[in-house]
Amino acid sequence: MDKNIKTDPIIEQKIDALLAQMTLEEKIGQMSQVRHFDDITLEDVKNKYIGSVIHTQGPLPGNDAAEWQAKFAEFQKQALSTRLGIPLVFGVDAVHGQNTYEGATIFPHNIGLGASGNTELVAKAAEITAIESKATGFNWVFSPCVAIPFNEKWGRVYEAFSESTEITTEMAKASVLGHQGESFSLMATAKHFIGDGATDFGVEGGNTSLTHEEVIQRLLPPYRAAIDAGVGSVMASFNTLNGVSMHAHRAMITDLLKGELGFEGIVVSDWKAYSRFGQNAIINAGIDMVMAVDGDLAMFQEGVRNGVLNQEIPQDRIDDAVRRILRQKFRLGLFENPYPDPKLIEKIGIQSHRDIARQAVRESLVLLKNETGVLPLKRDAKIAVVGEFGDNSGLQSGGWTVNWQGTTENYKGATTILEGIKKYASNEVIYDPSGSADTADIDVAVIIVGEAPYAEFFGDVDGPMNLFQLTLTEAHQNYIKVYAEKGIKTVVVLISGRPLVVTEQIQQADAFVAAWLPGSEGDGIAEVLFGEYDFKGKLPHSWPKSTDDYQEKYGPNFWQSTPEPLFPIGYGLRYNT
């Protein structure tokens, strides 16, 4: 169904009436998105005519959801006290559930949802994310990411659904429809426009050297689908496209996105874009709302004001930006209902939401090997769970969980893989977090290995932080090696935000499961390991054989002339096949 934004004559009349009354300063204020606490005071909302507030890493709005709502209501009161009373819109990076609020339902990251192949499930997860985001005071989420990763070295692979354009397109549509619903009480964001996952050598914010035809063919379809589904906003990308910053790329933002695709929503910048990507050039390129954070607000507002006065920025470019922002505020119903709904608070992390998240975990798991039939596990087997990832909900959830870079601790409301295994095992389960316990008298070892949490460029392989690699750490490799050499049957569960080079470890293991980043419902993994449910997941990415596969710009993607992968996209075993 085509739900593309339809121009409502009544709303357009209201926008015309407001625009006719607005000063230049008020218009620039509407284009300003700021971070609460760190960037502004309550008075700044009124005095600087702020249009939007973003919540991200930093001080929390309160101790619980009621306090979060109350804090945002204070900001909203300031906005409504201005001369024209234009309400704020509150944004949050809710990329796999309302992941900034501890105790919310946290879903598998998009790579796991892509493995599920279940668009209905993606829509349900997005709907629940919307409910729990609204319950904590937000009406705008910066999700879904519809990037198409070309190289597993990129630190954001897990934010994307698949390397397949077709899979990503279907998932993007489902996610937008789920987030926004029929009532459009929350606005979704398709990001990051365009080429973020296709940079040369997988560098976050690097250069994308695809031809225009390749961009249109391989990267644009998910955006087209999101627009057809009525997505309210699109976020510009950090990368350059053949040397031109995407934030300043008028041909792509104004001519293609707004012109050819007919997008009438908000084009929002990414973090500190004004100071990073050309200042007024990004406004002229078509950016409507700017994340004027970390000290950028005064520079942004003064720079745009001077740009209009000296005719560097056309007045109609400012009016177009403000029209798009006001259009979405009217569509969201904020002029009539500007405050969050306290009745939604009781829905945060409820069992029915967690049931859907646990289903998403089950359906995301991909069985890569089960040669000896060690799976499904027998309830009366003597089982050891090995590795620190086995009993740690933070490690199993990845980045963008409670904190920007994730957490390495257990968090409220989550269940770990070990807890899930203990639910089904009839014998005592031995937990060996360091891989060094005396476990000679066991039947099977479930060895949990993977990547520590990361987000954005922190996770780039060969990136500036140089923290990650495409293989398991030596310690995790040894967990598998030690148990295999003991002659104990081994089930390896890989927790990762991307396919890793684990060819040797797959050979050593009796069974091998790609579990991605499952989120808060770790017991969903146990349900499948014990055969309560069959495996359903299919690889959303081709799986590499060797680190040698990454010597060129791209990884072993199925459409590139690279070495044949260890497993092709779409691979996945079942119990009952």
Solvent accessible surface area in square Angstrom, and as a share of the most:
residue,aa,sasa,rsa
1,M,151,0.67
2,D,86,0.44
3,K,50,0.21
4,N,29,0.15
5,I,10,0.05
6,K,138,0.58
7,T,71,0.41
8,D,56,0.29
9,P,92,0.58
10,I,111,0.56
11,I,25,0.13
12,E,23,0.10
13,Q,121,0.54
14,K,87,0.37
15,I,0,0.00
16,D,71,0.37
17,A,56,0.44
18,L,19,0.10
19,L,20,0.10
20,A,90,0.70
21,Q,94,0.42
22,M,15,0.07
23,T,63,0.37
24,L,30,0.15
25,E,71,0.32
26,E,11,0.05
27,K,18,0.08
28,I,3,0.01
29,G,0,0.00
30,Q,6,0.03
31,M,0,0.00
32,S,0,0.00
33,Q,0,0.00
34,V,0,0.00
35,R,34,0.12
36,H,3,0.01
37,F,67,0.28
38,D,74,0.38
39,D,37,0.19
40,I,9,0.05
41,T,76,0.44
42,L,52,0.26
43,E,101,0.45
44,D,27,0.14
45,V,1,0.00
46,K,85,0.36
47,N,97,0.50
48,K,74,0.31
49,Y,75,0.28
50,I,2,0.01
51,G,0,0.00
52,S,0,0.00
53,V,1,0.01
54,I,2,0.01
55,H,2,0.01
56,T,19,0.11
57,Q,83,0.37
58,G,35,0.34
59,P,69,0.44
60,L,109,0.54
61,P,8,0.05
62,G,16,0.15
63,N,137,0.70
64,D,64,0.33
65,A,2,0.02
66,A,55,0.42
67,E,75,0.34
68,W,4,0.01
69,Q,12,0.05
70,A,55,0.43
71,K,54,0.23
72,F,0,0.00
73,A,18,0.14
74,E,69,0.31
75,F,5,0.02
76,Q,1,0.00
77,K,118,0.50
78,Q,48,0.21
79,A,3,0.02
80,L,57,0.28
81,S,59,0.38
82,T,23,0.14
83,R,151,0.55
84,L,34,0.17
85,G,19,0.18
86,I,11,0.06
87,P,0,0.00
88,L,0,0.00
89,V,1,0.01
90,F,5,0.02
91,G,0,0.00
92,V,0,0.00
93,D,17,0.09
94,A,0,0.00
95,V,16,0.09
96,H,6,0.02
97,G,2,0.01
98,Q,1,0.00
99,N,2,0.01
100,T,19,0.11
101,Y,28,0.11
102,E,71,0.32
103,G,14,0.13
104,A,1,0.01
105,T,1,0.00
106,I,3,0.02
107,F,3,0.01
108,P,0,0.00
109,H,1,0.00
110,N,11,0.05
111,I,0,0.00
112,G,0,0.00
113,L,10,0.05
114,G,4,0.04
115,A,2,0.01
116,S,14,0.09
117,G,54,0.52
118,N,39,0.20
119,T,53,0.31
120,E,113,0.51
121,L,2,0.01
122,V,3,0.02
123,A,28,0.21
124,K,75,0.32
125,A,5,0.04
126,A,5,0.04
127,E,92,0.41
128,I,13,0.06
129,T,6,0.04
130,A,6,0.04
131,I,36,0.18
132,E,2,0.01
133,S,0,0.00
134,K,44,0.19
135,A,0,0.00
136,T,0,0.00
137,G,5,0.05
138,F,4,0.02
139,N,16,0.08
140,W,0,0.00
141,V,0,0.00
142,F,0,0.00
143,S,6,0.04
144,P,1,0.00
145,C,5,0.03
146,V,1,0.01
147,A,4,0.03
148,I,4,0.02
149,P,1,0.00
150,F,1,0.01
151,N,1,0.00
152,E,3,0.01
153,K,28,0.12
154,W,0,0.00
155,G,0,0.00
156,R,8,0.03
157,V,2,0.01
158,Y,1,0.00
159,E,3,0.01
160,A,0,0.00
161,F,2,0.01
162,S,0,0.00
163,E,4,0.02
164,S,7,0.05
165,T,19,0.11
166,E,122,0.55
167,I,57,0.29
168,T,0,0.00
169,T,26,0.15
170,E,97,0.43
171,M,3,0.01
172,A,0,0.00
173,K,70,0.30
174,A,11,0.08
175,S,5,0.03
176,V,0,0.00
177,L,50,0.25
178,G,9,0.09
179,H,11,0.05
180,Q,10,0.05
181,G,33,0.32
182,E,145,0.65
183,S,88,0.57
184,F,16,0.07
185,S,42,0.27
186,L,1,0.01
187,M,1,0.00
188,A,0,0.00
189,T,0,0.00
190,A,0,0.00
191,K,2,0.01
192,H,6,0.03
193,F,1,0.01
194,I,1,0.01
195,G,4,0.04
196,D,9,0.04
197,G,1,0.01
198,A,0,0.00
199,T,0,0.00
200,D,26,0.13
201,F,96,0.40
202,G,1,0.01
203,V,70,0.40
204,E,23,0.10
205,G,31,0.30
206,G,15,0.14
207,N,54,0.28
208,T,0,0.00
209,S,35,0.23
210,L,6,0.03
211,T,70,0.41
212,H,103,0.46
213,E,119,0.54
214,E,56,0.25
215,V,1,0.01
216,I,52,0.26
217,Q,117,0.52
218,R,56,0.20
219,L,8,0.04
220,L,1,0.00
221,P,36,0.22
222,P,0,0.00
223,Y,4,0.02
224,R,102,0.37
225,A,13,0.10
226,A,0,0.00
227,I,4,0.02
228,D,57,0.30
229,A,1,0.01
230,G,2,0.02
231,V,1,0.00
232,G,0,0.00
233,S,0,0.00
234,V,1,0.00
235,M,4,0.02
236,A,0,0.00
237,S,2,0.01
238,F,23,0.10
239,N,1,0.01
240,T,37,0.21
241,L,10,0.05
242,N,85,0.44
243,G,58,0.56
244,V,70,0.40
245,S,23,0.15
246,M,0,0.00
247,H,0,0.00
248,A,30,0.23
249,H,28,0.13
250,R,130,0.48
251,A,54,0.42
252,M,6,0.02
253,I,0,0.00
254,T,31,0.18
255,D,79,0.41
256,L,10,0.05
257,L,0,0.00
258,K,21,0.09
259,G,47,0.46
260,E,126,0.56
261,L,19,0.09
262,G,31,0.30
263,F,1,0.00
264,E,54,0.24
265,G,0,0.00
266,I,1,0.01
267,V,1,0.00
268,V,0,0.00
269,S,0,0.00
270,D,14,0.07
271,W,58,0.21
272,K,48,0.20
273,A,0,0.00
274,Y,1,0.00
275,S,42,0.27
276,R,122,0.44
277,F,31,0.13
278,G,44,0.42
279,Q,83,0.37
280,N,12,0.06
281,A,46,0.36
282,I,0,0.00
283,I,0,0.00
284,N,41,0.21
285,A,2,0.01
286,G,1,0.01
287,I,0,0.00
288,D,0,0.00
289,M,0,0.00
290,V,0,0.00
291,M,4,0.02
292,A,0,0.00
293,V,0,0.00
294,D,64,0.33
295,G,63,0.61
296,D,2,0.01
297,L,13,0.07
298,A,70,0.54
299,M,81,0.36
300,F,0,0.00
301,Q,32,0.14
302,E,108,0.49
303,G,18,0.18
304,V,0,0.00
305,R,97,0.35
306,N,64,0.33
307,G,0,0.00
308,V,17,0.10
309,L,106,0.53
310,N,96,0.49
311,Q,159,0.71
312,E,92,0.41
313,I,1,0.00
314,P,69,0.43
315,Q,79,0.35
316,D,101,0.52
317,R,21,0.08
318,I,0,0.00
319,D,39,0.20
320,D,47,0.24
321,A,0,0.00
322,V,0,0.00
323,R,61,0.22
324,R,20,0.07
325,I,0,0.00
326,L,0,0.00
327,R,20,0.07
328,Q,1,0.00
329,K,1,0.01
330,F,24,0.10
331,R,62,0.22
332,L,17,0.09
333,G,19,0.19
334,L,8,0.04
335,F,58,0.24
336,E,111,0.50
337,N,111,0.57
338,P,22,0.14
339,Y,95,0.36
340,P,31,0.19
341,D,50,0.26
342,P,90,0.57
343,K,149,0.63
344,L,31,0.16
345,I,48,0.24
346,E,136,0.61
347,K,75,0.32
348,I,27,0.14
349,G,15,0.14
350,I,58,0.29
351,Q,110,0.49
352,S,64,0.41
353,H,13,0.06
354,R,23,0.08
355,D,53,0.27
356,I,34,0.17
357,A,0,0.00
358,R,44,0.16
359,Q,43,0.19
360,A,0,0.00
361,V,0,0.00
362,R,30,0.11
363,E,15,0.07
364,S,0,0.00
365,L,0,0.00
366,V,0,0.00
367,L,1,0.00
368,L,3,0.02
369,K,26,0.11
370,N,33,0.17
371,E,140,0.63
372,T,74,0.43
373,G,45,0.43
374,V,15,0.09
375,L,5,0.02
376,P,57,0.36
377,L,8,0.04
378,K,142,0.60
379,R,114,0.41
380,D,95,0.49
381,A,12,0.09
382,K,91,0.38
383,I,2,0.01
384,A,0,0.00
385,V,0,0.00
386,V,0,0.00
387,G,0,0.00
388,E,66,0.30
389,F,6,0.03
390,G,0,0.00
391,D,47,0.24
392,N,22,0.11
393,S,1,0.01
394,G,0,0.00
395,L,13,0.07
396,Q,0,0.00
397,S,0,0.00
398,G,2,0.02
399,G,0,0.00
400,W,15,0.05
401,T,0,0.00
402,V,39,0.22
403,N,59,0.30
404,W,72,0.25
405,Q,47,0.21
406,G,10,0.09
407,T,19,0.11
408,T,75,0.44
409,E,113,0.51
410,N,88,0.45
411,Y,15,0.06
412,K,128,0.54
413,G,40,0.39
414,A,20,0.16
415,T,32,0.18
416,T,4,0.03
417,I,0,0.00
418,L,7,0.03
419,E,75,0.34
420,G,0,0.00
421,I,0,0.00
422,K,107,0.45
423,K,123,0.52
424,Y,36,0.14
425,A,16,0.12
426,S,84,0.54
427,N,62,0.32
428,E,151,0.68
429,V,12,0.07
430,I,65,0.33
431,Y,66,0.25
432,D,2,0.01
433,P,58,0.36
434,S,69,0.45
435,G,11,0.11
436,S,90,0.58
437,A,39,0.30
438,D,132,0.69
439,T,2,0.01
440,A,83,0.65
441,D,105,0.54
442,I,16,0.08
443,D,76,0.40
444,V,6,0.04
445,A,0,0.00
446,V,0,0.00
447,I,0,0.00
448,I,0,0.00
449,V,0,0.00
450,G,6,0.06
451,E,12,0.05
452,A,46,0.36
453,P,18,0.11
454,Y,7,0.03
455,A,0,0.00
456,E,24,0.11
457,F,73,0.30
458,F,47,0.19
459,G,0,0.00
460,D,2,0.01
461,V,15,0.09
462,D,104,0.54
463,G,15,0.15
464,P,105,0.66
465,M,74,0.33
466,N,112,0.58
467,L,109,0.54
468,F,35,0.15
469,Q,85,0.38
470,L,8,0.04
471,T,43,0.25
472,L,3,0.01
473,T,67,0.39
474,E,133,0.60
475,A,55,0.43
476,H,8,0.04
477,Q,59,0.26
478,N,62,0.32
479,Y,21,0.08
480,I,0,0.00
481,K,93,0.40
482,V,57,0.33
483,Y,1,0.00
484,A,33,0.25
485,E,126,0.57
486,K,94,0.40
487,G,66,0.64
488,I,17,0.09
489,K,94,0.40
490,T,0,0.00
491,V,0,0.00
492,V,0,0.00
493,V,0,0.00
494,L,0,0.00
495,I,0,0.00
496,S,1,0.01
497,G,1,0.01
498,R,0,0.00
499,P,0,0.00
500,L,1,0.00
501,V,17,0.10
502,V,0,0.00
503,T,34,0.20
504,E,101,0.45
505,Q,10,0.05
506,I,12,0.06
507,Q,132,0.59
508,Q,56,0.25
509,A,3,0.02
510,D,29,0.15
511,A,0,0.00
512,F,0,0.00
513,V,0,0.00
514,A,1,0.01
515,A,0,0.00
516,W,1,0.00
517,L,5,0.03
518,P,1,0.00
519,G,0,0.00
520,S,0,0.00
521,E,5,0.02
522,G,0,0.00
523,D,10,0.05
524,G,0,0.00
525,I,0,0.00
526,A,0,0.00
527,E,15,0.07
528,V,0,0.00
529,L,0,0.00
530,F,14,0.06
531,G,34,0.32
532,E,84,0.38
533,Y,99,0.38
534,D,38,0.20
535,F,0,0.00
536,K,109,0.46
537,G,0,0.00
538,K,81,0.34
539,L,2,0.01
540,P,1,0.01
541,H,0,0.00
542,S,1,0.01
543,W,0,0.00
544,P,0,0.00
545,K,91,0.39
546,S,38,0.24
547,T,61,0.36
548,D,102,0.53
549,D,10,0.05
550,Y,5,0.02
551,Q,121,0.54
552,E,119,0.53
553,K,78,0.33
554,Y,24,0.09
555,G,0,0.00
556,P,3,0.02
557,N,3,0.02
558,F,99,0.41
559,W,59,0.21
560,Q,40,0.18
561,S,121,0.78
562,T,38,0.22
563,P,72,0.45
564,E,135,0.60
565,P,27,0.17
566,L,50,0.25
567,F,26,0.11
568,P,73,0.46
569,I,40,0.20
570,G,39,0.37
571,Y,62,0.24
572,G,10,0.10
573,L,60,0.30
574,R,61,0.22
575,Y,46,0.17
576,N,128,0.66
577,T,139,0.81
